[in-house]
Amino acid sequence: MTDKHMKNEFYHQIHETITTVRKRDVIVMMVDMNAKVGPNNEGLEHVMDRHRIGNMNENGELFSKLCASCDLIIGGTIFPHKTCHKVSWVSPDNIMENQIDHIAISKRFRRCLYKM
């Protein structure tokens, strides 16, 4: 079984689990999937806003597609914050910074997020 197949199966299992939750319940998903969602949200405006860092990677594509299919929004992309507050990974040489850990919440409960 390839890594890509394992990732796809993992995301499929998460999707299946999320779809069992009643629509009136809130879903909060806190994940460390090494998912870089990147600066371009074209076609995914309903999932994430423009306040992100890094370039989208394969995990970011899978994560954003999961959020889109499950009506979740990526919370860390909604409000502007200083870069140091968005970064969840820094390279050992302190040169590269990325936002790879995310919290997603049911789109219906977006109002529950507030600017800190």
Backbone atoms as SQL, in Angstrom:
CREATE TABLE atoms (id INTEGER PRIMARY KEY, chain TEXT, resi INTEGER, resn TEXT, atom TEXT, x REAL, y REAL, z REAL);
INSERT INTO atoms VALUES
  (1, 'A', 1, 'MET', 'N', 0.849, -1.176, 0.000),
  (2, 'A', 1, 'MET', 'CA', 0.000, 0.000, 0.000),
  (3, 'A', 1, 'MET', 'C', 0.896, 1.241, 0.000),
  (4, 'A', 2, 'THR', 'N', 0.663, 2.157, -0.917),
  (5, 'A', 2, 'THR', 'CA', 1.490, 3.351, -1.027),
  (6, 'A', 2, 'THR', 'C', 1.080, 4.404, 0.004),
  (7, 'A', 3, 'ASP', 'N', 1.982, 5.354, 0.245),
  (8, 'A', 3, 'ASP', 'CA', 1.686, 6.446, 1.174),
  (9, 'A', 3, 'ASP', 'C', 0.465, 7.239, 0.703),
  (10, 'A', 4, 'LYS', 'N', 0.394, 7.486, -0.596),
  (11, 'A', 4, 'LYS', 'CA', -0.734, 8.255, -1.133),
  (12, 'A', 4, 'LYS', 'C', -2.050, 7.510, -0.897),
  (13, 'A', 5, 'HIS', 'N', -2.043, 6.210, -1.121),
  (14, 'A', 5, 'HIS', 'CA', -3.249, 5.404, -0.893),
  (15, 'A', 5, 'HIS', 'C', -3.628, 5.438, 0.594),
  (16, 'A', 6, 'MET', 'N', -2.637, 5.357, 1.468),
  (17, 'A', 6, 'MET', 'CA', -2.898, 5.394, 2.912),
  (18, 'A', 6, 'MET', 'C', -3.481, 6.741, 3.328),
  (19, 'A', 7, 'LYS', 'N', -2.948, 7.823, 2.761),
  (20, 'A', 7, 'LYS', 'CA', -3.484, 9.161, 3.056),
  (21, 'A', 7, 'LYS', 'C', -4.929, 9.279, 2.599),
  (22, 'A', 8, 'ASN', 'N', -5.184, 8.840, 1.383),
  (23, 'A', 8, 'ASN', 'CA', -6.549, 8.906, 0.854),
  (24, 'A', 8, 'ASN', 'C', -7.512, 8.093, 1.709),
  (25, 'A', 9, 'GLU', 'N', -7.088, 6.921, 2.135),
  (26, 'A', 9, 'GLU', 'CA', -7.921, 6.079, 2.989),
  (27, 'A', 9, 'GLU', 'C', -8.161, 6.754, 4.344),
  (28, 'A', 10, 'PHE', 'N', -7.127, 7.385, 4.895),
  (29, 'A', 10, 'PHE', 'CA', -7.241, 8.102, 6.161),
  (30, 'A', 10, 'PHE', 'C', -8.271, 9.231, 6.051),
  (31, 'A', 11, 'TYR', 'N', -8.156, 10.040, 5.012),
  (32, 'A', 11, 'TYR', 'CA', -9.103, 11.136, 4.810),
  (33, 'A', 11, 'TYR', 'C', -10.517, 10.604, 4.552),
  (34, 'A', 12, 'HIS', 'N', -10.617, 9.494, 3.858),
  (35, 'A', 12, 'HIS', 'CA', -11.924, 8.877, 3.617),
  (36, 'A', 12, 'HIS', 'C', -12.558, 8.451, 4.942),
  (37, 'A', 13, 'GLN', 'N', -11.763, 7.878, 5.826),
  (38, 'A', 13, 'GLN', 'CA', -12.281, 7.457, 7.133),
  (39, 'A', 13, 'GLN', 'C', -12.741, 8.658, 7.956),
  (40, 'A', 14, 'ILE', 'N', -11.980, 9.749, 7.907),
  (41, 'A', 14, 'ILE', 'CA', -12.389, 10.962, 8.623),
  (42, 'A', 14, 'ILE', 'C', -13.711, 11.471, 8.047),
  (43, 'A', 15, 'HIS', 'N', -13.808, 11.507, 6.731),
  (44, 'A', 15, 'HIS', 'CA', -15.029, 11.963, 6.069),
  (45, 'A', 15, 'HIS', 'C', -16.222, 11.116, 6.501),
  (46, 'A', 16, 'GLU', 'N', -16.043, 9.819, 6.500),
  (47, 'A', 16, 'GLU', 'CA', -17.123, 8.914, 6.898),
  (48, 'A', 16, 'GLU', 'C', -17.543, 9.163, 8.346),
  (49, 'A', 17, 'THR', 'N', -16.591, 9.417, 9.211),
  (50, 'A', 17, 'THR', 'CA', -16.899, 9.688, 10.615),
  (51, 'A', 17, 'THR', 'C', -17.661, 10.995, 10.763),
  (52, 'A', 18, 'ILE', 'N', -17.203, 12.036, 10.063),
  (53, 'A', 18, 'ILE', 'CA', -17.858, 13.344, 10.150),
  (54, 'A', 18, 'ILE', 'C', -19.291, 13.270, 9.639),
  (55, 'A', 19, 'THR', 'N', -19.526, 12.503, 8.591),
  (56, 'A', 19, 'THR', 'CA', -20.879, 12.439, 8.024),
  (57, 'A', 19, 'THR', 'C', -21.868, 11.724, 8.939),
  (58, 'A', 20, 'THR', 'N', -21.385, 11.056, 9.975),
  (59, 'A', 20, 'THR', 'CA', -22.299, 10.414, 10.921),
  (60, 'A', 20, 'THR', 'C', -22.800, 11.388, 11.989),
  (61, 'A', 21, 'VAL', 'N', -22.204, 12.574, 12.068),
  (62, 'A', 21, 'VAL', 'CA', -22.597, 13.566, 13.070),
  (63, 'A', 21, 'VAL', 'C', -23.864, 14.282, 12.596),
  (64, 'A', 22, 'ARG', 'N', -24.787, 14.500, 13.508),
  (65, 'A', 22, 'ARG', 'CA', -26.024, 15.208, 13.160),
  (66, 'A', 22, 'ARG', 'C', -25.709, 16.640, 12.746),
  (67, 'A', 23, 'LYS', 'N', -26.455, 17.161, 11.793),
  (68, 'A', 23, 'LYS', 'CA', -26.219, 18.505, 11.249),
  (69, 'A', 23, 'LYS', 'C', -26.328, 19.599, 12.303),
  (70, 'A', 24, 'ARG', 'N', -27.159, 19.398, 13.313),
  (71, 'A', 24, 'ARG', 'CA', -27.331, 20.444, 14.318),
  (72, 'A', 24, 'ARG', 'C', -26.208, 20.459, 15.353),
  (73, 'A', 25, 'ASP', 'N', -25.348, 19.445, 15.342),
  (74, 'A', 25, 'ASP', 'CA', -24.224, 19.390, 16.271),
  (75, 'A', 25, 'ASP', 'C', -23.023, 20.127, 15.682),
  (76, 'A', 26, 'VAL', 'N', -22.200, 20.655, 16.554),
  (77, 'A', 26, 'VAL', 'CA', -20.994, 21.340, 16.114),
  (78, 'A', 26, 'VAL', 'C', -19.861, 20.328, 15.984),
  (79, 'A', 27, 'ILE', 'N', -19.089, 20.485, 14.934),
  (80, 'A', 27, 'ILE', 'CA', -17.894, 19.667, 14.736),
  (81, 'A', 27, 'ILE', 'C', -16.702, 20.585, 14.914),
  (82, 'A', 28, 'VAL', 'N', -15.801, 20.213, 15.791),
  (83, 'A', 28, 'VAL', 'CA', -14.536, 20.920, 15.954),
  (84, 'A', 28, 'VAL', 'C', -13.445, 19.876, 15.752),
  (85, 'A', 29, 'MET', 'N', -12.620, 20.111, 14.760),
  (86, 'A', 29, 'MET', 'CA', -11.554, 19.166, 14.442),
  (87, 'A', 29, 'MET', 'C', -10.214, 19.874, 14.614),
  (88, 'A', 30, 'MET', 'N', -9.424, 19.391, 15.540),
  (89, 'A', 30, 'MET', 'CA', -8.086, 19.938, 15.764),
  (90, 'A', 30, 'MET', 'C', -7.095, 18.910, 15.243),
  (91, 'A', 31, 'VAL', 'N', -6.302, 19.314, 14.269),
  (92, 'A', 31, 'VAL', 'CA', -5.471, 18.334, 13.579),
  (93, 'A', 31, 'VAL', 'C', -4.043, 18.819, 13.359),
  (94, 'A', 32, 'ASP', 'N', -3.149, 17.871, 13.351),
  (95, 'A', 32, 'ASP', 'CA', -1.755, 18.090, 12.983),
  (96, 'A', 32, 'ASP', 'C', -1.495, 17.170, 11.795),
  (97, 'A', 33, 'MET', 'N', -1.853, 17.649, 10.605),
  (98, 'A', 33, 'MET', 'CA', -1.736, 16.832, 9.395),
  (99, 'A', 33, 'MET', 'C', -0.640, 17.337, 8.461),
  (100, 'A', 34, 'ASN', 'N', 0.194, 18.243, 8.970),
  (101, 'A', 34, 'ASN', 'CA', 1.219, 18.845, 8.120),
  (102, 'A', 34, 'ASN', 'C', 0.603, 19.385, 6.834),
  (103, 'A', 35, 'ALA', 'N', -0.557, 19.996, 6.985),
  (104, 'A', 35, 'ALA', 'CA', -1.305, 20.518, 5.849),
  (105, 'A', 35, 'ALA', 'C', -1.048, 22.008, 5.698),
  (106, 'A', 36, 'LYS', 'N', -0.365, 22.367, 4.633),
  (107, 'A', 36, 'LYS', 'CA', -0.161, 23.778, 4.295),
  (108, 'A', 36, 'LYS', 'C', -1.276, 24.168, 3.330),
  (109, 'A', 37, 'VAL', 'N', -2.133, 25.088, 3.750),
  (110, 'A', 37, 'VAL', 'CA', -3.264, 25.446, 2.901),
  (111, 'A', 37, 'VAL', 'C', -2.931, 26.561, 1.926),
  (112, 'A', 38, 'GLY', 'N', -1.829, 27.258, 2.118),
  (113, 'A', 38, 'GLY', 'CA', -1.330, 28.205, 1.142),
  (114, 'A', 38, 'GLY', 'C', -2.139, 29.471, 0.968),
  (115, 'A', 39, 'PRO', 'N', -1.590, 30.420, 0.202),
  (116, 'A', 39, 'PRO', 'CA', -2.201, 31.743, 0.056),
  (117, 'A', 39, 'PRO', 'C', -3.363, 31.814, -0.937),
  (118, 'A', 40, 'ASN', 'N', -3.531, 30.822, -1.786),
  (119, 'A', 40, 'ASN', 'CA', -4.567, 30.877, -2.814),
  (120, 'A', 40, 'ASN', 'C', -5.803, 30.106, -2.345),
  (121, 'A', 41, 'ASN', 'N', -6.923, 30.817, -2.220),
  (122, 'A', 41, 'ASN', 'CA', -8.150, 30.130, -1.810),
  (123, 'A', 41, 'ASN', 'C', -9.190, 30.115, -2.929),
  (124, 'A', 42, 'GLU', 'N', -8.740, 30.264, -4.158),
  (125, 'A', 42, 'GLU', 'CA', -9.654, 30.279, -5.302),
  (126, 'A', 42, 'GLU', 'C', -10.444, 28.979, -5.355),
  (127, 'A', 43, 'GLY', 'N', -11.754, 29.108, -5.357),
  (128, 'A', 43, 'GLY', 'CA', -12.630, 27.956, -5.364),
  (129, 'A', 43, 'GLY', 'C', -12.884, 27.383, -3.976),
  (130, 'A', 44, 'LEU', 'N', -12.148, 27.865, -2.992),
  (131, 'A', 44, 'LEU', 'CA', -12.307, 27.373, -1.618),
  (132, 'A', 44, 'LEU', 'C', -12.626, 28.505, -0.653),
  (133, 'A', 45, 'GLU', 'N', -13.207, 29.584, -1.180),
  (134, 'A', 45, 'GLU', 'CA', -13.522, 30.739, -0.348),
  (135, 'A', 45, 'GLU', 'C', -14.472, 30.390, 0.786),
  (136, 'A', 46, 'HIS', 'N', -15.309, 29.389, 0.580),
  (137, 'A', 46, 'HIS', 'CA', -16.259, 28.966, 1.606),
  (138, 'A', 46, 'HIS', 'C', -15.604, 28.110, 2.692),
  (139, 'A', 47, 'VAL', 'N', -14.346, 27.718, 2.476),
  (140, 'A', 47, 'VAL', 'CA', -13.629, 26.868, 3.423),
  (141, 'A', 47, 'VAL', 'C', -12.581, 27.665, 4.196),
  (142, 'A', 48, 'MET', 'N', -11.918, 28.585, 3.524),
  (143, 'A', 48, 'MET', 'CA', -10.853, 29.342, 4.167),
  (144, 'A', 48, 'MET', 'C', -10.800, 30.756, 3.626),
  (145, 'A', 49, 'ASP', 'N', -10.355, 31.638, 4.499),
  (146, 'A', 49, 'ASP', 'CA', -10.202, 33.033, 4.103),
  (147, 'A', 49, 'ASP', 'C', -8.771, 33.233, 3.608),
  (148, 'A', 50, 'ARG', 'N', -8.330, 34.448, 3.513),
  (149, 'A', 50, 'ARG', 'CA', -7.034, 34.736, 2.894),
  (150, 'A', 50, 'ARG', 'C', -5.889, 34.919, 3.883),
  (151, 'A', 51, 'HIS', 'N', -6.109, 34.704, 5.159),
  (152, 'A', 51, 'HIS', 'CA', -5.079, 34.970, 6.168),
  (153, 'A', 51, 'HIS', 'C', -4.296, 33.694, 6.490),
  (154, 'A', 52, 'ARG', 'N', -3.391, 33.332, 5.570),
  (155, 'A', 52, 'ARG', 'CA', -2.592, 32.113, 5.715),
  (156, 'A', 52, 'ARG', 'C', -1.157, 32.389, 5.314),
  (157, 'A', 53, 'ILE', 'N', -0.294, 31.454, 5.643),
  (158, 'A', 53, 'ILE', 'CA', 1.105, 31.553, 5.203),
  (159, 'A', 53, 'ILE', 'C', 1.510, 30.225, 4.568),
  (160, 'A', 54, 'GLY', 'N', 2.601, 30.237, 3.848),
  (161, 'A', 54, 'GLY', 'CA', 3.104, 29.023, 3.212),
  (162, 'A', 54, 'GLY', 'C', 2.438, 28.763, 1.872),
  (163, 'A', 55, 'ASN', 'N', 2.914, 27.733, 1.195),
  (164, 'A', 55, 'ASN', 'CA', 2.356, 27.307, -0.085),
  (165, 'A', 55, 'ASN', 'C', 1.638, 25.986, 0.108),
  (166, 'A', 56, 'MET', 'N', 0.512, 25.822, -0.581),
  (167, 'A', 56, 'MET', 'CA', -0.283, 24.608, -0.418),
  (168, 'A', 56, 'MET', 'C', 0.525, 23.380, -0.818),
  (169, 'A', 57, 'ASN', 'N', 0.435, 22.358, 0.009),
  (170, 'A', 57, 'ASN', 'CA', 1.058, 21.080, -0.313),
  (171, 'A', 57, 'ASN', 'C', -0.033, 20.026, -0.504),
  (172, 'A', 58, 'GLU', 'N', 0.371, 18.785, -0.761),
  (173, 'A', 58, 'GLU', 'CA', -0.595, 17.708, -1.011),
  (174, 'A', 58, 'GLU', 'C', -1.521, 17.508, 0.195),
  (175, 'A', 59, 'ASN', 'N', -0.951, 17.560, 1.395),
  (176, 'A', 59, 'ASN', 'CA', -1.781, 17.412, 2.595),
  (177, 'A', 59, 'ASN', 'C', -2.768, 18.567, 2.717),
  (178, 'A', 60, 'GLY', 'N', -2.353, 19.759, 2.329),
  (179, 'A', 60, 'GLY', 'CA', -3.248, 20.910, 2.351),
  (180, 'A', 60, 'GLY', 'C', -4.396, 20.753, 1.375),
  (181, 'A', 61, 'GLU', 'N', -4.111, 20.195, 0.211),
  (182, 'A', 61, 'GLU', 'CA', -5.172, 19.937, -0.766),
  (183, 'A', 61, 'GLU', 'C', -6.178, 18.937, -0.209),
  (184, 'A', 62, 'LEU', 'N', -5.670, 17.853, 0.366),
  (185, 'A', 62, 'LEU', 'CA', -6.557, 16.839, 0.934),
  (186, 'A', 62, 'LEU', 'C', -7.386, 17.413, 2.080),
  (187, 'A', 63, 'PHE', 'N', -6.741, 18.176, 2.954),
  (188, 'A', 63, 'PHE', 'CA', -7.429, 18.756, 4.104),
  (189, 'A', 63, 'PHE', 'C', -8.491, 19.758, 3.667),
  (190, 'A', 64, 'SER', 'N', -8.157, 20.644, 2.728),
  (191, 'A', 64, 'SER', 'CA', -9.133, 21.639, 2.276),
  (192, 'A', 64, 'SER', 'C', -10.295, 20.985, 1.539),
  (193, 'A', 65, 'LYS', 'N', -10.030, 19.921, 0.780),
  (194, 'A', 65, 'LYS', 'CA', -11.111, 19.186, 0.108),
  (195, 'A', 65, 'LYS', 'C', -12.009, 18.493, 1.131),
  (196, 'A', 66, 'LEU', 'N', -11.407, 17.939, 2.183),
  (197, 'A', 66, 'LEU', 'CA', -12.191, 17.326, 3.254),
  (198, 'A', 66, 'LEU', 'C', -13.101, 18.363, 3.896),
  (199, 'A', 67, 'CYS', 'N', -12.532, 19.519, 4.214),
  (200, 'A', 67, 'CYS', 'CA', -13.331, 20.585, 4.829),
  (201, 'A', 67, 'CYS', 'C', -14.460, 21.024, 3.903),
  (202, 'A', 68, 'ALA', 'N', -14.166, 21.151, 2.623),
  (203, 'A', 68, 'ALA', 'CA', -15.193, 21.567, 1.668),
  (204, 'A', 68, 'ALA', 'C', -16.318, 20.541, 1.595),
  (205, 'A', 69, 'SER', 'N', -15.974, 19.266, 1.577),
  (206, 'A', 69, 'SER', 'CA', -17.004, 18.234, 1.437),
  (207, 'A', 69, 'SER', 'C', -17.812, 18.030, 2.710),
  (208, 'A', 70, 'CYS', 'N', -17.283, 18.490, 3.836),
  (209, 'A', 70, 'CYS', 'CA', -17.980, 18.305, 5.125),
  (210, 'A', 70, 'CYS', 'C', -18.517, 19.614, 5.692),
  (211, 'A', 71, 'ASP', 'N', -18.522, 20.688, 4.899),
  (212, 'A', 71, 'ASP', 'CA', -18.999, 22.002, 5.342),
  (213, 'A', 71, 'ASP', 'C', -18.290, 22.491, 6.594),
  (214, 'A', 72, 'LEU', 'N', -16.954, 22.391, 6.582),
  (215, 'A', 72, 'LEU', 'CA', -16.131, 22.903, 7.675),
  (216, 'A', 72, 'LEU', 'C', -15.352, 24.108, 7.175),
  (217, 'A', 73, 'ILE', 'N', -14.995, 25.005, 8.086),
  (218, 'A', 73, 'ILE', 'CA', -14.105, 26.106, 7.726),
  (219, 'A', 73, 'ILE', 'C', -12.826, 25.955, 8.537),
  (220, 'A', 74, 'ILE', 'N', -11.741, 26.426, 7.967),
  (221, 'A', 74, 'ILE', 'CA', -10.443, 26.353, 8.627),
  (222, 'A', 74, 'ILE', 'C', -10.267, 27.630, 9.436),
  (223, 'A', 75, 'GLY', 'N', -10.366, 27.491, 10.741),
  (224, 'A', 75, 'GLY', 'CA', -10.433, 28.633, 11.645),
  (225, 'A', 75, 'GLY', 'C', -9.241, 29.569, 11.606),
  (226, 'A', 76, 'GLY', 'N', -8.038, 29.048, 11.485),
  (227, 'A', 76, 'GLY', 'CA', -6.844, 29.886, 11.518),
  (228, 'A', 76, 'GLY', 'C', -6.665, 30.777, 10.307),
  (229, 'A', 77, 'THR', 'N', -7.550, 30.662, 9.336),
  (230, 'A', 77, 'THR', 'CA', -7.432, 31.467, 8.117),
  (231, 'A', 77, 'THR', 'C', -8.422, 32.623, 8.095),
  (232, 'A', 78, 'ILE', 'N', -9.278, 32.709, 9.105),
  (233, 'A', 78, 'ILE', 'CA', -10.382, 33.661, 9.089),
  (234, 'A', 78, 'ILE', 'C', -9.958, 35.074, 9.479),
  (235, 'A', 79, 'PHE', 'N', -9.134, 35.203, 10.500),
  (236, 'A', 79, 'PHE', 'CA', -8.788, 36.525, 11.009),
  (237, 'A', 79, 'PHE', 'C', -7.323, 36.839, 10.760),
  (238, 'A', 80, 'PRO', 'N', -7.013, 38.124, 10.562),
  (239, 'A', 80, 'PRO', 'CA', -5.602, 38.496, 10.412),
  (240, 'A', 80, 'PRO', 'C', -4.897, 38.419, 11.769),
  (241, 'A', 81, 'HIS', 'N', -3.741, 37.835, 11.778),
  (242, 'A', 81, 'HIS', 'CA', -2.899, 37.759, 12.968),
  (243, 'A', 81, 'HIS', 'C', -1.463, 38.023, 12.537),
  (244, 'A', 82, 'LYS', 'N', -0.633, 38.384, 13.479),
  (245, 'A', 82, 'LYS', 'CA', 0.790, 38.493, 13.189),
  (246, 'A', 82, 'LYS', 'C', 1.289, 37.108, 12.783),
  (247, 'A', 83, 'THR', 'N', 2.264, 37.084, 11.899),
  (248, 'A', 83, 'THR', 'CA', 2.805, 35.817, 11.416),
  (249, 'A', 83, 'THR', 'C', 3.250, 34.936, 12.575),
  (250, 'A', 84, 'CYS', 'N', 3.871, 35.516, 13.587),
  (251, 'A', 84, 'CYS', 'CA', 4.362, 34.704, 14.706),
  (252, 'A', 84, 'CYS', 'C', 3.232, 33.990, 15.441),
  (253, 'A', 85, 'HIS', 'N', 2.004, 34.469, 15.311),
  (254, 'A', 85, 'HIS', 'CA', 0.864, 33.820, 15.955),
  (255, 'A', 85, 'HIS', 'C', 0.206, 32.774, 15.061),
  (256, 'A', 86, 'LYS', 'N', 0.530, 32.794, 13.775),
  (257, 'A', 86, 'LYS', 'CA', -0.028, 31.814, 12.839),
  (258, 'A', 86, 'LYS', 'C', 0.877, 30.595, 12.685),
  (259, 'A', 87, 'VAL', 'N', 2.163, 30.790, 12.875),
  (260, 'A', 87, 'VAL', 'CA', 3.162, 29.756, 12.617),
  (261, 'A', 87, 'VAL', 'C', 3.047, 28.621, 13.630),
  (262, 'A', 88, 'SER', 'N', 3.013, 27.380, 13.121),
  (263, 'A', 88, 'SER', 'CA', 3.004, 26.230, 14.015),
  (264, 'A', 88, 'SER', 'C', 4.206, 25.311, 13.770),
  (265, 'A', 89, 'TRP', 'N', 5.091, 25.696, 12.836),
  (266, 'A', 89, 'TRP', 'CA', 6.315, 24.944, 12.591),
  (267, 'A', 89, 'TRP', 'C', 7.391, 25.902, 12.117),
  (268, 'A', 90, 'VAL', 'N', 8.580, 25.772, 12.678),
  (269, 'A', 90, 'VAL', 'CA', 9.737, 26.571, 12.276),
  (270, 'A', 90, 'VAL', 'C', 10.884, 25.606, 12.015),
  (271, 'A', 91, 'SER', 'N', 11.590, 25.819, 10.904),
  (272, 'A', 91, 'SER', 'CA', 12.710, 24.939, 10.569),
  (273, 'A', 91, 'SER', 'C', 13.815, 25.085, 11.620),
  (274, 'A', 92, 'PRO', 'N', 14.661, 24.083, 11.743),
  (275, 'A', 92, 'PRO', 'CA', 15.738, 24.142, 12.741),
  (276, 'A', 92, 'PRO', 'C', 16.661, 25.347, 12.579),
  (277, 'A', 93, 'ASP', 'N', 16.802, 25.852, 11.352),
  (278, 'A', 93, 'ASP', 'CA', 17.661, 27.015, 11.139),
  (279, 'A', 93, 'ASP', 'C', 16.897, 28.336, 11.274),
  (280, 'A', 94, 'ASN', 'N', 15.639, 28.258, 11.690),
  (281, 'A', 94, 'ASN', 'CA', 14.778, 29.432, 11.899),
  (282, 'A', 94, 'ASN', 'C', 14.533, 30.270, 10.651),
  (283, 'A', 95, 'ILE', 'N', 14.694, 29.685, 9.478),
  (284, 'A', 95, 'ILE', 'CA', 14.479, 30.420, 8.228),
  (285, 'A', 95, 'ILE', 'C', 13.077, 30.190, 7.682),
  (286, 'A', 96, 'MET', 'N', 12.630, 28.953, 7.681),
  (287, 'A', 96, 'MET', 'CA', 11.334, 28.623, 7.097),
  (288, 'A', 96, 'MET', 'C', 10.276, 28.495, 8.191),
  (289, 'A', 97, 'GLU', 'N', 9.124, 29.094, 7.937),
  (290, 'A', 97, 'GLU', 'CA', 8.002, 29.017, 8.868),
  (291, 'A', 97, 'GLU', 'C', 6.773, 28.550, 8.106),
  (292, 'A', 98, 'ASN', 'N', 5.951, 27.733, 8.757),
  (293, 'A', 98, 'ASN', 'CA', 4.739, 27.251, 8.113),
  (294, 'A', 98, 'ASN', 'C', 3.596, 27.158, 9.104),
  (295, 'A', 99, 'GLN', 'N', 2.417, 27.189, 8.564),
  (296, 'A', 99, 'GLN', 'CA', 1.176, 27.010, 9.308),
  (297, 'A', 99, 'GLN', 'C', 0.660, 25.629, 8.909),
  (298, 'A', 100, 'ILE', 'N', 0.934, 24.616, 9.765),
  (299, 'A', 100, 'ILE', 'CA', 0.606, 23.238, 9.379),
  (300, 'A', 100, 'ILE', 'C', -0.405, 22.570, 10.313),
  (301, 'A', 101, 'ASP', 'N', -0.702, 23.176, 11.441),
  (302, 'A', 101, 'ASP', 'CA', -1.681, 22.637, 12.379),
  (303, 'A', 101, 'ASP', 'C', -2.934, 23.499, 12.291),
  (304, 'A', 102, 'HIS', 'N', -4.085, 22.877, 12.268),
  (305, 'A', 102, 'HIS', 'CA', -5.310, 23.625, 12.022),
  (306, 'A', 102, 'HIS', 'C', -6.451, 23.216, 12.931),
  (307, 'A', 103, 'ILE', 'N', -7.386, 24.118, 13.079),
  (308, 'A', 103, 'ILE', 'CA', -8.656, 23.841, 13.735),
  (309, 'A', 103, 'ILE', 'C', -9.731, 24.132, 12.709),
  (310, 'A', 104, 'ALA', 'N', -10.582, 23.150, 12.487),
  (311, 'A', 104, 'ALA', 'CA', -11.707, 23.328, 11.563),
  (312, 'A', 104, 'ALA', 'C', -12.990, 23.204, 12.381),
  (313, 'A', 105, 'ILE', 'N', -13.978, 23.986, 11.995),
  (314, 'A', 105, 'ILE', 'CA', -15.257, 24.000, 12.706),
  (315, 'A', 105, 'ILE', 'C', -16.392, 23.992, 11.685),
  (316, 'A', 106, 'SER', 'N', -17.522, 23.461, 12.091),
  (317, 'A', 106, 'SER', 'CA', -18.692, 23.456, 11.208),
  (318, 'A', 106, 'SER', 'C', -18.966, 24.875, 10.719),
  (319, 'A', 107, 'LYS', 'N', -19.168, 25.012, 9.418),
  (320, 'A', 107, 'LYS', 'CA', -19.409, 26.336, 8.835),
  (321, 'A', 107, 'LYS', 'C', -20.595, 27.029, 9.500),
  (322, 'A', 108, 'ARG', 'N', -21.559, 26.258, 9.868),
  (323, 'A', 108, 'ARG', 'CA', -22.752, 26.793, 10.508),
  (324, 'A', 108, 'ARG', 'C', -22.421, 27.521, 11.815),
  (325, 'A', 109, 'PHE', 'N', -21.312, 27.152, 12.454),
  (326, 'A', 109, 'PHE', 'CA', -20.923, 27.738, 13.736),
  (327, 'A', 109, 'PHE', 'C', -19.771, 28.732, 13.592),
  (328, 'A', 110, 'ARG', 'N', -19.560, 29.237, 12.389),
  (329, 'A', 110, 'ARG', 'CA', -18.475, 30.188, 12.129),
  (330, 'A', 110, 'ARG', 'C', -18.512, 31.378, 13.067),
  (331, 'A', 111, 'ARG', 'N', -19.711, 31.826, 13.420),
  (332, 'A', 111, 'ARG', 'CA', -19.853, 32.984, 14.308),
  (333, 'A', 111, 'ARG', 'C', -19.237, 32.740, 15.667),
  (334, 'A', 112, 'CYS', 'N', -19.049, 31.490, 16.034),
  (335, 'A', 112, 'CYS', 'CA', -18.468, 31.159, 17.339),
  (336, 'A', 112, 'CYS', 'C', -16.983, 31.497, 17.410),
  (337, 'A', 113, 'LEU', 'N', -16.353, 31.616, 16.248),
  (338, 'A', 113, 'LEU', 'CA', -14.947, 32.028, 16.217),
  (339, 'A', 113, 'LEU', 'C', -14.882, 33.523, 16.433),
  (340, 'A', 114, 'TYR', 'N', -13.942, 33.950, 17.168),
  (341, 'A', 114, 'TYR', 'CA', -13.813, 35.391, 17.379),
  (342, 'A', 114, 'TYR', 'C', -12.352, 35.787, 17.295),
  (343, 'A', 115, 'LYS', 'N', -12.158, 37.033, 17.016),
  (344, 'A', 115, 'LYS', 'CA', -10.821, 37.587, 16.856),
  (345, 'A', 115, 'LYS', 'C', -10.181, 37.719, 18.228),
  (346, 'A', 116, 'MET', 'N', -9.005, 37.138, 18.352),
  (347, 'A', 116, 'MET', 'CA', -8.300, 37.193, 19.631),
  (348, 'A', 116, 'MET', 'C', -7.224, 38.249, 19.590);
